[in-house]
């Protein structure tokens, strides 16, 4: 079924600043940071309330997800080349001969393999889907798209149909 409406959320408060590095066997970027911008587009049918969905819930849920990433070092816990070890209040991250040791509170361990904008967009999508499901706010939603930009004009977009579509 084709979507009839879409809403788009991309606001100042959907920004986060974070440090990361891309790593795979044989290559690692130096640790560096971005001012990321998150955008969300939801496609859906008009519900009985006259909305595709509650705008406020999408904004609130996205803000909460973004807040968990803000001012953290993003570490992909499913990396095939990083060894991640908890040491008291610290997290030690080893890559080949290099080691980072950071305060655990400064680190956000994510269930992804690389901290690329693409994988971050898919992660945010999953978190947002779970949050909306939790608020029983998926009714009428046909698809969701999450974009994560590392800077102006460099956005990765993850879009997926939302299977749960009670009429
Ligand atoms: Zn980067």
Backbone and ligand atoms as CSV (ligand in chain L), in Angstrom:
chain,resi,resn,atom,element,x,y,z
A,1,UNK,N,N,0.839,-1.198,0.000
A,1,UNK,CA,C,0.000,0.000,0.000
A,1,UNK,C,C,0.876,1.252,0.000
A,2,UNK,N,N,0.546,2.190,-0.851
A,2,UNK,CA,C,1.347,3.421,-0.927
A,2,UNK,C,C,1.049,4.311,0.270
A,3,UNK,N,N,2.079,4.987,0.715
A,3,UNK,CA,C,1.893,5.914,1.824
A,3,UNK,C,C,1.155,7.152,1.336
A,4,UNK,N,N,0.299,7.669,2.171
A,4,UNK,CA,C,-0.474,8.852,1.795
A,4,UNK,C,C,0.148,10.137,2.306
A,5,UNK,N,N,0.783,10.025,3.460
A,5,UNK,CA,C,1.361,11.212,4.080
A,5,UNK,C,C,2.742,10.876,4.612
A,6,UNK,N,N,3.548,11.897,4.774
A,6,UNK,CA,C,4.772,11.679,5.525
A,6,UNK,C,C,5.039,12.897,6.393
A,7,UNK,N,N,5.679,12.638,7.516
A,7,UNK,CA,C,6.092,13.741,8.381
A,7,UNK,C,C,7.601,13.667,8.532
A,8,UNK,N,N,8.204,14.798,8.741
A,8,UNK,CA,C,9.654,14.866,8.786
A,8,UNK,C,C,10.074,15.627,10.031
A,9,UNK,N,N,11.014,15.056,10.746
A,9,UNK,CA,C,11.517,15.696,11.958
A,9,UNK,C,C,13.029,15.849,11.832
A,10,UNK,N,N,13.531,17.046,11.859
A,10,UNK,CA,C,14.983,17.286,11.856
A,10,UNK,C,C,15.192,18.631,12.511
A,11,UNK,N,N,15.489,18.589,13.770
A,11,UNK,CA,C,15.561,19.830,14.537
A,11,UNK,C,C,16.931,19.980,15.177
A,12,UNK,N,N,17.185,21.186,15.613
A,12,UNK,CA,C,18.414,21.474,16.341
A,12,UNK,C,C,18.669,20.462,17.452
A,13,UNK,N,N,17.600,20.120,18.173
A,13,UNK,CA,C,17.808,19.233,19.328
A,13,UNK,C,C,17.923,17.765,18.937
A,14,UNK,N,N,17.970,17.473,17.643
A,14,UNK,CA,C,18.258,16.113,17.211
A,14,UNK,C,C,19.703,16.003,16.731
A,15,UNK,N,N,20.539,16.872,17.273
A,15,UNK,CA,C,21.974,16.807,16.995
A,15,UNK,C,C,22.670,16.090,18.139
A,16,UNK,N,N,23.765,15.450,17.830
A,16,UNK,CA,C,24.617,14.963,18.910
A,16,UNK,C,C,26.076,15.079,18.486
A,17,UNK,N,N,26.931,15.286,19.469
A,17,UNK,CA,C,28.361,15.371,19.215
A,17,UNK,C,C,29.001,14.129,19.796
A,18,UNK,N,N,29.771,13.431,18.986
A,18,UNK,CA,C,30.351,12.186,19.480
A,18,UNK,C,C,31.691,11.925,18.815
A,19,UNK,N,N,32.502,11.136,19.517
A,19,UNK,CA,C,33.794,10.696,18.974
A,19,UNK,C,C,33.643,9.265,18.483
A,20,UNK,N,N,34.414,8.923,17.479
A,20,UNK,CA,C,34.390,7.546,16.963
A,20,UNK,C,C,35.612,7.316,16.081
A,21,UNK,N,N,35.777,6.085,15.686
A,21,UNK,CA,C,36.734,5.768,14.616
A,21,UNK,C,C,36.215,4.530,13.908
A,22,UNK,N,N,36.400,4.521,12.620
A,22,UNK,CA,C,36.049,3.338,11.830
A,22,UNK,C,C,37.243,2.395,11.887
A,23,UNK,N,N,36.967,1.121,12.129
A,23,UNK,CA,C,38.055,0.133,12.165
A,23,UNK,C,C,37.590,-1.158,11.527
A,24,UNK,N,N,38.449,-1.703,10.697
A,24,UNK,CA,C,38.271,-3.063,10.223
A,24,UNK,C,C,39.666,-3.664,10.099
A,25,UNK,N,N,39.765,-4.959,9.941
A,25,UNK,CA,C,41.108,-5.564,9.955
A,25,UNK,C,C,42.021,-4.883,8.931
A,26,UNK,N,N,43.151,-4.388,9.413
A,26,UNK,CA,C,44.130,-3.745,8.528
A,26,UNK,C,C,43.985,-2.242,8.402
A,27,UNK,N,N,42.915,-1.664,8.935
A,27,UNK,CA,C,42.716,-0.213,8.818
A,27,UNK,C,C,41.982,0.337,10.028
A,28,UNK,N,N,42.509,1.417,10.566
A,28,UNK,CA,C,41.790,2.117,11.643
A,28,UNK,C,C,41.943,3.617,11.451
A,29,UNK,N,N,40.818,4.328,11.535
A,29,UNK,CA,C,40.880,5.789,11.549
A,29,UNK,C,C,41.392,6.242,12.912
A,30,UNK,N,N,42.032,7.419,12.983
A,30,UNK,CA,C,42.304,7.997,14.307
A,30,UNK,C,C,40.985,8.381,14.981
A,31,UNK,N,N,41.003,8.408,16.301
A,31,UNK,CA,C,39.824,8.864,17.042
A,31,UNK,C,C,39.536,10.323,16.658
A,32,UNK,N,N,38.295,10.594,16.300
A,32,UNK,CA,C,37.918,11.959,15.917
A,32,UNK,C,C,36.425,12.137,16.175
A,33,UNK,N,N,35.929,13.336,15.957
A,33,UNK,CA,C,34.531,13.586,16.296
A,33,UNK,C,C,33.726,14.217,15.179
A,34,UNK,N,N,32.406,14.144,15.332
A,34,UNK,CA,C,31.482,14.801,14.409
A,34,UNK,C,C,30.361,15.451,15.203
A,35,UNK,N,N,29.781,16.496,14.615
A,35,UNK,CA,C,28.503,17.008,15.091
A,35,UNK,C,C,27.437,16.384,14.201
A,36,UNK,N,N,26.846,15.318,14.716
A,36,UNK,CA,C,25.894,14.551,13.917
A,36,UNK,C,C,24.518,15.212,13.935
A,37,UNK,N,N,23.812,15.051,12.843
A,37,UNK,CA,C,22.430,15.520,12.777
A,37,UNK,C,C,21.546,14.339,12.389
A,38,UNK,N,N,20.505,14.132,13.179
A,38,UNK,CA,C,19.578,13.035,12.918
A,38,UNK,C,C,18.281,13.593,12.340
A,39,UNK,N,N,17.770,12.924,11.338
A,39,UNK,CA,C,16.462,13.271,10.780
A,39,UNK,C,C,15.589,12.032,10.747
A,40,UNK,N,N,14.296,12.214,10.911
A,40,UNK,CA,C,13.357,11.090,10.882
A,40,UNK,C,C,12.211,11.439,9.951
A,41,UNK,N,N,11.876,10.503,9.064
A,41,UNK,CA,C,10.709,10.685,8.207
A,41,UNK,C,C,9.818,9.474,8.414
A,42,UNK,N,N,8.567,9.729,8.667
A,42,UNK,CA,C,7.609,8.648,8.892
A,42,UNK,C,C,6.534,8.750,7.824
A,43,UNK,N,N,6.293,7.619,7.143
A,43,UNK,CA,C,5.247,7.578,6.125
A,43,UNK,C,C,4.084,6.765,6.667
A,44,UNK,N,N,2.884,7.270,6.410
A,44,UNK,CA,C,1.753,6.521,6.942
A,44,UNK,C,C,0.416,6.994,6.433
A,45,UNK,N,N,-0.588,6.332,6.937
A,45,UNK,CA,C,-1.970,6.690,6.629
A,45,UNK,C,C,-2.468,7.641,7.712
A,46,UNK,N,N,-3.424,8.440,7.347
A,46,UNK,CA,C,-4.047,9.316,8.327
A,46,UNK,C,C,-4.879,8.473,9.296
A,47,UNK,N,N,-4.696,8.702,10.584
A,47,UNK,CA,C,-5.485,7.964,11.562
A,47,UNK,C,C,-6.749,8.758,11.901
A,48,UNK,N,N,-7.576,8.170,12.745
A,48,UNK,CA,C,-8.846,8.795,13.101
A,48,UNK,C,C,-8.649,10.146,13.786
A,49,UNK,N,N,-7.459,10.349,14.351
A,49,UNK,CA,C,-7.198,11.606,15.055
A,49,UNK,C,C,-6.850,12.738,14.096
A,50,UNK,N,N,-6.684,12.413,12.796
A,50,UNK,CA,C,-6.306,13.453,11.850
A,50,UNK,C,C,-4.807,13.594,11.680
A,51,UNK,N,N,-4.048,12.720,12.340
A,51,UNK,CA,C,-2.597,12.740,12.204
A,51,UNK,C,C,-2.118,11.411,11.646
A,52,UNK,N,N,-0.926,11.407,11.028
A,52,UNK,CA,C,-0.282,10.132,10.693
A,52,UNK,C,C,0.086,9.433,11.993
A,53,UNK,N,N,0.652,10.193,12.903
A,53,UNK,CA,C,0.958,9.687,14.229
A,53,UNK,C,C,1.223,10.888,15.108
A,54,UNK,N,N,1.404,10.611,16.365
A,54,UNK,CA,C,1.664,11.695,17.300
A,54,UNK,C,C,3.089,12.206,17.081
A,55,UNK,N,N,3.177,13.377,16.493
A,55,UNK,CA,C,4.448,14.046,16.245
A,55,UNK,C,C,5.299,14.128,17.509
A,56,UNK,N,N,4.626,14.448,18.597
A,56,UNK,CA,C,5.319,14.641,19.876
A,56,UNK,C,C,6.036,13.387,20.323
A,57,UNK,N,N,5.421,12.220,20.110
A,57,UNK,CA,C,6.044,10.957,20.537
A,57,UNK,C,C,7.306,10.689,19.710
A,58,UNK,N,N,7.243,10.958,18.412
A,58,UNK,CA,C,8.421,10.739,17.550
A,58,UNK,C,C,9.566,11.648,17.975
A,59,UNK,N,N,9.238,12.918,18.214
A,59,UNK,CA,C,10.278,13.872,18.611
A,59,UNK,C,C,10.900,13.486,19.950
A,60,UNK,N,N,10.015,13.172,20.901
A,60,UNK,CA,C,10.473,12.821,22.246
A,60,UNK,C,C,11.357,11.564,22.212
A,61,UNK,N,N,10.882,10.533,21.500
A,61,UNK,CA,C,11.624,9.264,21.447
A,61,UNK,C,C,12.975,9.469,20.766
A,62,UNK,N,N,12.995,10.252,19.682
A,62,UNK,CA,C,14.257,10.478,18.965
A,62,UNK,C,C,15.225,11.277,19.836
A,63,UNK,N,N,14.678,12.283,20.530
A,63,UNK,CA,C,15.525,13.077,21.443
A,63,UNK,C,C,16.192,12.200,22.498
A,64,UNK,N,N,15.423,11.243,23.042
A,64,UNK,CA,C,15.973,10.372,24.092
A,64,UNK,C,C,17.084,9.473,23.543
A,65,UNK,N,N,16.892,8.972,22.326
A,65,UNK,CA,C,17.912,8.108,21.698
A,65,UNK,C,C,19.185,8.916,21.439
A,66,UNK,N,N,19.000,10.124,20.905
A,66,UNK,CA,C,20.123,10.993,20.567
A,66,UNK,C,C,20.891,11.404,21.830
A,67,UNK,N,N,20.161,11.643,22.913
A,67,UNK,CA,C,20.793,12.077,24.168
A,67,UNK,C,C,21.764,11.021,24.698
A,68,UNK,N,N,21.456,9.743,24.435
A,68,UNK,CA,C,22.340,8.672,24.914
A,68,UNK,C,C,23.662,8.626,24.144
A,69,UNK,N,N,23.677,9.232,22.959
A,69,UNK,CA,C,24.881,9.209,22.125
A,69,UNK,C,C,25.710,10.479,22.292
A,70,UNK,N,N,25.070,11.531,22.828
A,70,UNK,CA,C,25.690,12.848,22.873
A,70,UNK,C,C,26.874,12.883,23.842
A,71,UNK,N,N,27.970,13.457,23.382
A,71,UNK,CA,C,29.192,13.621,24.189
A,71,UNK,C,C,29.727,12.296,24.698
A,72,UNK,N,N,29.645,11.279,23.835
A,72,UNK,CA,C,30.198,9.967,24.151
A,72,UNK,C,C,31.180,9.567,23.055
A,73,UNK,N,N,31.978,8.576,23.377
A,73,UNK,CA,C,32.769,7.909,22.343
A,73,UNK,C,C,31.987,6.665,21.943
A,74,UNK,N,N,31.654,6.565,20.682
A,74,UNK,CA,C,30.804,5.477,20.188
A,74,UNK,C,C,31.679,4.296,19.796
A,75,UNK,N,N,31.462,3.183,20.466
A,75,UNK,CA,C,32.276,1.990,20.211
A,75,UNK,C,C,31.369,0.865,19.705
A,76,UNK,N,N,31.682,0.302,18.546
A,76,UNK,CA,C,30.865,-0.786,18.000
A,76,UNK,C,C,31.199,-2.111,18.683
A,77,UNK,N,N,30.282,-2.572,19.535
A,77,UNK,CA,C,30.556,-3.765,20.350
A,77,UNK,C,C,30.653,-5.032,19.509
A,78,UNK,N,N,30.090,-5.004,18.282
A,78,UNK,CA,C,30.128,-6.208,17.444
A,78,UNK,C,C,31.270,-6.169,16.428
A,79,UNK,N,N,32.232,-5.285,16.652
A,79,UNK,CA,C,33.379,-5.199,15.737
A,79,UNK,C,C,34.132,-6.521,15.683
A,80,UNK,N,N,34.630,-6.865,14.491
A,80,UNK,CA,C,35.417,-8.095,14.359
A,80,UNK,C,C,36.903,-7.848,14.595
A,81,UNK,N,N,37.285,-6.586,14.915
A,81,UNK,CA,C,38.719,-6.318,15.096
A,81,UNK,C,C,39.034,-5.559,16.384
A,82,UNK,N,N,38.006,-5.243,17.175
A,82,UNK,CA,C,38.246,-4.572,18.459
A,82,UNK,C,C,38.040,-5.571,19.588
A,83,UNK,N,N,38.914,-5.481,20.592
A,83,UNK,CA,C,38.706,-6.260,21.813
A,83,UNK,C,C,38.307,-5.269,22.888
A,84,UNK,N,N,37.140,-5.478,23.467
A,84,UNK,CA,C,36.584,-4.519,24.423
A,84,UNK,C,C,36.518,-5.188,25.786
A,85,UNK,N,N,37.109,-4.521,26.770
A,85,UNK,CA,C,37.198,-5.134,28.089
A,85,UNK,C,C,36.833,-4.103,29.151
A,86,UNK,N,N,35.988,-4.493,30.082
A,86,UNK,CA,C,35.629,-3.629,31.211
A,86,UNK,C,C,36.689,-3.794,32.294
A,87,UNK,N,N,37.245,-2.678,32.767
A,87,UNK,CA,C,38.235,-2.710,33.857
A,87,UNK,C,C,37.789,-1.718,34.908
A,88,UNK,N,N,37.060,-2.192,35.900
A,88,UNK,CA,C,36.550,-1.282,36.931
A,88,UNK,C,C,35.669,-0.224,36.303
A,89,UNK,N,N,36.045,1.043,36.474
A,89,UNK,CA,C,35.247,2.133,35.897
A,89,UNK,C,C,35.706,2.521,34.501
A,90,UNK,N,N,36.561,1.715,33.918
A,90,UNK,CA,C,37.087,2.040,32.592
A,90,UNK,C,C,36.702,0.980,31.574
A,91,UNK,N,N,36.798,1.400,30.318
A,91,UNK,CA,C,36.629,0.466,29.202
A,91,UNK,C,C,37.930,0.505,28.415
A,92,UNK,N,N,38.515,-0.649,28.215
A,92,UNK,CA,C,39.731,-0.738,27.406
A,92,UNK,C,C,39.347,-1.303,26.044
A,93,UNK,N,N,39.787,-0.605,25.000
A,93,UNK,CA,C,39.480,-1.016,23.634
A,93,UNK,C,C,40.810,-1.246,22.932
A,94,UNK,N,N,41.004,-2.474,22.472
A,94,UNK,CA,C,42.263,-2.802,21.801
A,94,UNK,C,C,42.035,-3.063,20.317
A,95,UNK,N,N,42.919,-2.492,19.523
A,95,UNK,CA,C,42.910,-2.749,18.077
A,95,UNK,C,C,44.346,-3.046,17.681
A,96,UNK,N,N,44.605,-4.251,17.216
A,96,UNK,CA,C,45.963,-4.663,16.872
A,96,UNK,C,C,46.913,-4.201,17.973
A,97,UNK,N,N,47.921,-3.352,17.693
A,97,UNK,CA,C,48.862,-2.975,18.755
A,97,UNK,C,C,48.436,-1.777,19.579
A,98,UNK,N,N,47.268,-1.186,19.288
A,98,UNK,CA,C,46.859,0.065,19.937
A,98,UNK,C,C,45.837,-0.194,21.041
A,99,UNK,N,N,45.867,0.660,22.062
A,99,UNK,CA,C,44.870,0.530,23.120
A,99,UNK,C,C,44.353,1.904,23.536
A,100,UNK,N,N,43.024,1.980,23.659
A,100,UNK,CA,C,42.370,3.153,24.234
A,100,UNK,C,C,41.819,2.733,25.584
A,101,UNK,N,N,41.997,3.563,26.601
A,101,UNK,CA,C,41.326,3.312,27.877
A,101,UNK,C,C,40.524,4.565,28.201
A,102,UNK,N,N,39.208,4.407,28.336
A,102,UNK,CA,C,38.317,5.546,28.548
A,102,UNK,C,C,37.440,5.288,29.758
A,103,UNK,N,N,37.018,6.365,30.447
A,103,UNK,CA,C,36.048,6.168,31.532
A,103,UNK,C,C,34.775,5.535,30.952
A,104,UNK,N,N,34.262,4.530,31.636
A,104,UNK,CA,C,33.096,3.803,31.107
A,104,UNK,C,C,31.922,4.742,30.846
A,105,UNK,N,N,31.773,5.759,31.685
A,105,UNK,CA,C,30.639,6.679,31.527
A,105,UNK,C,C,30.753,7.524,30.269
A,106,UNK,N,N,31.961,7.618,29.707
A,106,UNK,CA,C,32.167,8.414,28.494
A,106,UNK,C,C,31.951,7.599,27.220
A,107,UNK,N,N,31.723,6.299,27.411
A,107,UNK,CA,C,31.646,5.398,26.261
A,107,UNK,C,C,30.209,4.936,26.060
A,108,UNK,N,N,29.803,4.849,24.804
A,108,UNK,CA,C,28.522,4.244,24.471
A,108,UNK,C,C,28.820,3.018,23.607
A,109,UNK,N,N,28.613,1.839,24.193
A,109,UNK,CA,C,28.832,0.589,23.465
A,109,UNK,C,C,27.572,0.286,22.670
A,110,UNK,N,N,27.717,0.186,21.369
A,110,UNK,CA,C,26.539,0.012,20.511
A,110,UNK,C,C,26.547,-1.380,19.876
A,111,UNK,N,N,25.363,-1.964,19.679
A,111,UNK,CA,C,25.270,-3.299,19.083
A,111,UNK,C,C,25.404,-3.252,17.558
A,112,UNK,N,N,26.528,-2.707,17.102
A,112,UNK,CA,C,26.801,-2.572,15.673
A,112,UNK,C,C,28.242,-3.019,15.428
A,113,UNK,N,N,28.610,-3.209,14.152
A,113,UNK,CA,C,29.959,-3.692,13.830
A,113,UNK,C,C,30.921,-2.550,13.483
A,114,UNK,N,N,30.375,-1.455,12.957
A,114,UNK,CA,C,31.186,-0.284,12.607
A,114,UNK,C,C,30.382,0.958,12.972
A,115,UNK,N,N,31.060,2.000,13.451
A,115,UNK,CA,C,30.334,3.213,13.831
A,115,UNK,C,C,30.205,4.147,12.631
A,116,UNK,N,N,29.836,3.590,11.485
A,116,UNK,CA,C,29.604,4.401,10.288
A,116,UNK,C,C,28.237,5.076,10.398
A,117,UNK,N,N,28.036,6.133,9.625
A,117,UNK,CA,C,26.731,6.809,9.635
A,117,UNK,C,C,25.630,5.827,9.229
A,118,UNK,N,N,25.949,4.902,8.320
A,118,UNK,CA,C,24.965,3.910,7.874
A,118,UNK,C,C,24.507,3.029,9.044
A,119,UNK,N,N,25.481,2.481,9.773
A,119,UNK,CA,C,25.110,1.587,10.878
A,119,UNK,C,C,24.477,2.362,12.026
A,120,UNK,N,N,24.894,3.616,12.217
A,120,UNK,CA,C,24.253,4.441,13.252
A,120,UNK,C,C,22.798,4.715,12.876
A,121,UNK,N,N,22.541,4.951,11.580
A,121,UNK,CA,C,21.161,5.212,11.139
A,121,UNK,C,C,20.291,3.971,11.379
A,122,UNK,N,N,20.837,2.793,11.083
A,122,UNK,CA,C,20.070,1.565,11.308
A,122,UNK,C,C,19.828,1.339,12.803
A,123,UNK,N,N,20.838,1.651,13.625
A,123,UNK,CA,C,20.685,1.526,15.075
A,123,UNK,C,C,19.589,2.459,15.600
A,124,UNK,N,N,19.635,3.729,15.175
A,124,UNK,CA,C,18.622,4.700,15.627
A,124,UNK,C,C,17.236,4.243,15.161
A,125,UNK,N,N,17.155,3.726,13.940
A,125,UNK,CA,C,15.873,3.210,13.415
A,125,UNK,C,C,15.304,2.145,14.365
A,126,UNK,N,N,16.150,1.193,14.728
A,126,UNK,CA,C,15.709,0.099,15.601
A,126,UNK,C,C,15.258,0.591,16.969
A,127,UNK,N,N,16.007,1.551,17.511
A,127,UNK,CA,C,15.659,2.108,18.822
A,127,UNK,C,C,14.336,2.876,18.744
A,128,UNK,N,N,14.164,3.616,17.650
A,128,UNK,CA,C,12.949,4.410,17.473
A,128,UNK,C,C,11.738,3.493,17.277
A,129,UNK,N,N,11.930,2.446,16.480
A,129,UNK,CA,C,10.850,1.475,16.271
A,129,UNK,C,C,10.420,0.884,17.619
A,130,UNK,N,N,11.399,0.486,18.428
A,130,UNK,CA,C,11.092,-0.120,19.736
A,130,UNK,C,C,10.361,0.879,20.632
A,131,UNK,N,N,10.802,2.135,20.603
A,131,UNK,CA,C,10.172,3.159,21.447
A,131,UNK,C,C,8.728,3.406,21.015
A,132,UNK,N,N,8.495,3.457,19.710
A,132,UNK,CA,C,7.133,3.699,19.216
A,132,UNK,C,C,6.243,2.492,19.509
A,133,UNK,N,N,6.803,1.289,19.372
A,133,UNK,CA,C,6.046,0.072,19.701
A,133,UNK,C,C,5.660,0.097,21.175
A,134,UNK,N,N,6.604,0.534,21.996
A,134,UNK,CA,C,6.391,0.616,23.434
A,134,UNK,C,C,5.262,1.578,23.797
A,135,UNK,N,N,5.147,2.654,23.018
A,135,UNK,CA,C,4.075,3.636,23.236
A,135,UNK,C,C,2.820,3.276,22.446
A,136,UNK,N,N,2.826,2.091,21.824
A,136,UNK,CA,C,1.721,1.664,20.957
A,136,UNK,C,C,1.391,2.756,19.946
A,137,UNK,N,N,2.459,3.303,19.354
A,137,UNK,CA,C,2.304,4.431,18.439
A,137,UNK,C,C,2.657,4.051,17.005
A,138,UNK,N,N,2.609,2.751,16.673
A,138,UNK,CA,C,2.957,2.329,15.308
A,138,UNK,C,C,1.747,2.277,14.381
A,139,UNK,N,N,0.556,2.421,14.946
A,139,UNK,CA,C,-0.660,2.339,14.136
A,139,UNK,C,C,-0.631,3.356,12.998
A,140,UNK,N,N,-0.875,2.875,11.799
A,140,UNK,CA,C,-0.934,3.787,10.658
A,140,UNK,C,C,0.410,4.030,9.995
A,141,UNK,N,N,1.501,3.574,10.630
A,141,UNK,CA,C,2.832,3.810,10.045
A,141,UNK,C,C,3.138,2.751,8.994
A,142,UNK,N,N,3.553,3.183,7.815
A,142,UNK,CA,C,3.868,2.269,6.717
A,142,UNK,C,C,5.382,2.080,6.594
A,143,UNK,N,N,6.114,3.146,6.772
A,143,UNK,CA,C,7.574,3.053,6.675
A,143,UNK,C,C,8.211,4.163,7.498
A,144,UNK,N,N,9.441,3.927,7.910
A,144,UNK,CA,C,10.213,4.952,8.625
A,144,UNK,C,C,11.586,5.055,7.979
A,145,UNK,N,N,12.075,6.276,7.980
A,145,UNK,CA,C,13.389,6.543,7.415
A,145,UNK,C,C,14.164,7.364,8.441
A,146,UNK,N,N,15.385,6.918,8.737
A,146,UNK,CA,C,16.233,7.662,9.661
A,146,UNK,C,C,17.491,8.063,8.915
A,147,UNK,N,N,17.831,9.339,8.976
A,147,UNK,CA,C,19.083,9.782,8.370
A,147,UNK,C,C,20.036,10.236,9.472
A,148,UNK,N,N,21.306,9.919,9.286
A,148,UNK,CA,C,22.345,10.373,10.196
A,148,UNK,C,C,23.409,11.042,9.343
A,149,UNK,N,N,23.642,12.325,9.599
A,149,UNK,CA,C,24.640,13.078,8.845
A,149,UNK,C,C,25.841,13.347,9.737
A,150,UNK,N,N,27.032,13.070,9.211
A,150,UNK,CA,C,28.273,13.374,9.947
A,150,UNK,C,C,28.642,14.836,9.772
A,151,UNK,N,N,28.046,15.450,8.782
A,151,UNK,CA,C,28.294,16.857,8.504
A,151,UNK,C,C,27.347,17.250,7.394
A,152,UNK,N,N,27.353,18.531,7.018
A,152,UNK,CA,C,26.432,18.961,5.964
A,152,UNK,C,C,26.659,18.159,4.679
A,153,UNK,N,N,25.590,17.648,4.107
A,153,UNK,CA,C,25.684,16.952,2.828
A,153,UNK,C,C,26.309,15.575,2.861
A,154,UNK,N,N,26.392,14.957,4.042
A,154,UNK,CA,C,27.000,13.616,4.133
A,154,UNK,C,C,26.105,12.675,4.914
A,155,UNK,N,N,24.851,12.593,4.550
A,155,UNK,CA,C,23.918,11.792,5.350
A,155,UNK,C,C,23.815,10.367,4.833
A,156,UNK,N,N,23.711,9.440,5.766
A,156,UNK,CA,C,23.364,8.061,5.433
A,156,UNK,C,C,21.906,7.875,5.831
A,157,UNK,N,N,21.172,7.157,5.002
A,157,UNK,CA,C,19.736,6.994,5.235
A,157,UNK,C,C,19.402,5.516,5.364
A,158,UNK,N,N,18.658,5.184,6.406
A,158,UNK,CA,C,18.159,3.819,6.566
A,158,UNK,C,C,16.631,3.876,6.551
A,159,UNK,N,N,16.036,3.163,5.589
A,159,UNK,CA,C,14.579,3.169,5.451
A,159,UNK,C,C,14.083,1.745,5.466
A,160,UNK,N,N,13.002,1.504,6.172
A,160,UNK,CA,C,12.430,0.156,6.184
A,160,UNK,C,C,10.934,0.259,6.333
A,161,UNK,N,N,10.238,-0.647,5.676
A,161,UNK,CA,C,8.806,-0.746,5.875
A,161,UNK,C,C,8.532,-1.204,7.296
A,162,UNK,N,N,7.445,-0.749,7.835
A,162,UNK,CA,C,7.037,-1.171,9.166
A,162,UNK,C,C,5.964,-2.227,8.979
A,163,UNK,N,N,6.294,-3.448,9.420
A,163,UNK,CA,C,5.411,-4.575,9.114
A,163,UNK,C,C,4.093,-4.492,9.880
A,164,UNK,N,N,4.186,-3.998,11.111
A,164,UNK,CA,C,2.968,-3.976,11.944
A,164,UNK,C,C,2.058,-2.844,11.496
A,165,UNK,N,N,1.011,-3.180,10.783
A,165,UNK,CA,C,0.109,-2.163,10.228
A,165,UNK,C,C,-1.346,-2.484,10.487
A,166,UNK,N,N,-1.753,-2.509,11.741
A,166,UNK,CA,C,-3.160,-2.767,11.995
A,166,UNK,C,C,-4.011,-1.647,11.383
A,167,UNK,N,N,-5.098,-2.004,10.739
A,167,UNK,CA,C,-5.888,-0.996,10.026
A,167,UNK,C,C,-6.721,-0.153,10.971
L,1,ZN,ZN,ZN,34.168,9.960,11.413
